[in-house]
Amino acid sequence: MLRLEKLTKQYKTGDQALIDVDLEIPKSQVIALIGPSGAGKSTLIRCINRLVEPTSGKVYLNDLELTSLSSRKLRKNRRRMGMIFQEYALVERLTVMENVLSGRLGYVGFWRSYFRKFPQDDIKEAYRLLDRVGLMDMVDKRADELSGGQRQRVGICRALIQNPDLLLIDEPTASLDPKTSRQIMRLINELCEERELAAIINIHDVQLAQMFSQRVVGLELGSVVYDGPPDGLTPDVLTKIYGEEDWSATIEKVEDDDEEII
Amino acid sequence: MNSETSLIKYPRHWRKPPFIKSSKLRWAIIMGALIYLFAAFGSMEIDVERFIKGIPRGKRFFDSFFPPNFADHRGVVWDGILESVWMAIISTVAGIALSVPIGLGAARNLAPLWVYLSCRGVIAGSRTFPEIILAIFAVKLFGFGPFAGFIALSIGTIGFFAKLLAEDIENMNEEQAEAIKATGASWFQWINYAIQPQVMPRMIGLSVYRLDINFRESAVVGIVGGGGIGATLNTAFARYEFDTAAAILVVIIVIVMSLEYVSGYLRKWVQ
């Protein structure tokens, strides 16, 4: 579904963020991308939808090469890639509904979006998604009135209303408390399953990565150093990704204390 | 206390490192500045006698202001104020309308380098000249009257508003902008959804503030021939009608203060 070929990014400052990354992700697979800060995780997912232009290498989405598209075609194809951010990245002074509907901007013309006259199907879908994540009462609230977990749910709705094939998720839980983190990760997992979406999730928390993904990719200094199942993360592997540390507590199997999503 | 660290002798004094490291250079700058200051004072002839003589003259001048004469027999004060108000309003509206595209172009994170440089050039150009100089030019070009004042104030508004808009855009939250871009939004949609909500409250506050400035400046540009209340004020002084001039000043003060109040209230409301 998504294929990266020798993806390389060198910033103008000379920092080599990605070096010849090859990666292939089949349909509806959720992968966790782990690695220390500065390993190139954020750069990797931003190179896929070209918020960051890769220096060389290719990205294919369903066999369409994204890296050579004109900016007009790129915009059209960005609709197929939903993105979720660490600090939620909601437009704070817009309402929850406007934030969700902004996921449809790629589908509607300027004046329609300017007067907030979105097609009825879009509005219905926005309501359905907000109901799905339990935010039906928040529709007209301004985004900055919401709590962290609620904001991230709005962010998820905004990504899903694009009707994407792929989710690019940048540290979805880094600003959330442990319990909310788990709820959000579980929600993302369920939604990916329902819609058969593929997802790349950048994540710091090794335990969460193990709990909520089918495959783990370890990135270190811009190169893939691990690619395998979540339970293959032995102390040796973690040392290779992050460096020397006592890993025994991290990889202890934690029980997922199940809670309903509130 | 840790036994190991208690054996090491740590210094008991610490001083904040000086801003200029070399002490020679530091003292040279301080002495140089002091010498210049004394020399500057010395070259200005402070004539105490002249100052004391001025005091009763100032008192007479000030006394002739009272009581302010609001009678306004020829209706000139009222006309002047109306002219100033519309001059302030339309120059603010026109100035802001022109400022928006220039401000967008002058934000480094939106515009390519050549657009950025040309828009910054326009802003720098209009900021170089204070309104009174712009008004002198405009009067020379378009003749006496409020049209010249309108042109001068509009150009002044561009320098003020476009610069602050551009700076506000440069300080925006990049992540929100990135998120809207990632949805496949077009450039105009991106401006409307990601940039506008972030800068709007400040821009509304600044518009009212600029209206306030333009009204005050309309009194100044009038003195050099740009029409409005400034022209009326100038005439009143020229005819030695100091009581009428005082009335005009009172009216200007009242209008400026009420605008101040309205802009403060509006800014709080739009946050």
HADDOCK unambig.tbl for C-alpha pairs under 7 A between the chains (distance, minus, plus):
assign (segid A and resid 75 and name CA) (segid B and resid 184 and name CA) 4.35 0.50 0.50
assign (segid A and resid 75 and name CA) (segid B and resid 185 and name CA) 6.74 0.50 0.50
assign (segid A and resid 76 and name CA) (segid B and resid 184 and name CA) 5.98 0.50 0.50
assign (segid A and resid 78 and name CA) (segid B and resid 182 and name CA) 6.13 0.50 0.50
assign (segid A and resid 78 and name CA) (segid B and resid 183 and name CA) 6.03 0.50 0.50
assign (segid A and resid 78 and name CA) (segid B and resid 184 and name CA) 4.91 0.50 0.50
assign (segid A and resid 79 and name CA) (segid B and resid 183 and name CA) 5.50 0.50 0.50
assign (segid A and resid 79 and name CA) (segid B and resid 184 and name CA) 5.25 0.50 0.50
assign (segid A and resid 82 and name CA) (segid B and resid 183 and name CA) 6.85 0.50 0.50
assign (segid A and resid 83 and name CA) (segid B and resid 182 and name CA) 6.69 0.50 0.50
assign (segid A and resid 89 and name CA) (segid B and resid 175 and name CA) 5.43 0.50 0.50
assign (segid A and resid 89 and name CA) (segid B and resid 176 and name CA) 4.51 0.50 0.50
assign (segid A and resid 89 and name CA) (segid B and resid 179 and name CA) 6.18 0.50 0.50
assign (segid A and resid 90 and name CA) (segid B and resid 176 and name CA) 5.88 0.50 0.50
assign (segid A and resid 91 and name CA) (segid B and resid 176 and name CA) 5.63 0.50 0.50
assign (segid A and resid 91 and name CA) (segid B and resid 194 and name CA) 6.37 0.50 0.50
assign (segid A and resid 93 and name CA) (segid B and resid 197 and name CA) 5.82 0.50 0.50
assign (segid A and resid 93 and name CA) (segid B and resid 198 and name CA) 6.94 0.50 0.50
assign (segid A and resid 94 and name CA) (segid B and resid 197 and name CA) 6.83 0.50 0.50
assign (segid A and resid 102 and name CA) (segid B and resid 180 and name CA) 6.98 0.50 0.50
assign (segid A and resid 103 and name CA) (segid B and resid 183 and name CA) 5.43 0.50 0.50
assign (segid A and resid 105 and name CA) (segid B and resid 183 and name CA) 6.60 0.50 0.50
assign (segid A and resid 105 and name CA) (segid B and resid 184 and name CA) 6.60 0.50 0.50
assign (segid A and resid 105 and name CA) (segid B and resid 185 and name CA) 4.95 0.50 0.50
assign (segid A and resid 106 and name CA) (segid B and resid 183 and name CA) 6.13 0.50 0.50
assign (segid A and resid 106 and name CA) (segid B and resid 184 and name CA) 4.46 0.50 0.50
assign (segid A and resid 106 and name CA) (segid B and resid 185 and name CA) 4.69 0.50 0.50
assign (segid A and resid 110 and name CA) (segid B and resid 188 and name CA) 6.94 0.50 0.50
assign (segid A and resid 110 and name CA) (segid B and resid 189 and name CA) 5.92 0.50 0.50
assign (segid A and resid 114 and name CA) (segid B and resid 192 and name CA) 6.96 0.50 0.50
